[in-house]
Amino acid sequence: MAEDIKKDSPCECCRIKEREESEYKDLITRLNRIEGQVRGVKGMVEKDAYCVDILTQVAAISAALNSFNRVLLSNHIKTCVVNDIKSDKPDAVEELVKIVQKLMR
């Protein structure tokens, strides 16, 4: 099952998703790259780098985060949402609409 609620948990706040190894590696690689970019920007600020140079790097970080979100959302729709709809869970689409609205802010 792609998504599940922890057996000992009485709430939905503790849902988990078992990811394919390739998906896991891709997401972790993206996050590691973003983390490195953020550390780089911190170093630039500490070294009093020129504002435009910092802003350029921050724009790159924003683009990387947007790309991460697109990949994660696509995987979520293809697995979790599809499985929830097949399992006749009525809140699946509403949850998807809410997260897309948050991402579009």
Order of alpha helices (4+ residues) and beta strands (2+ residues): beta-beta-alpha-alpha-alpha-alpha
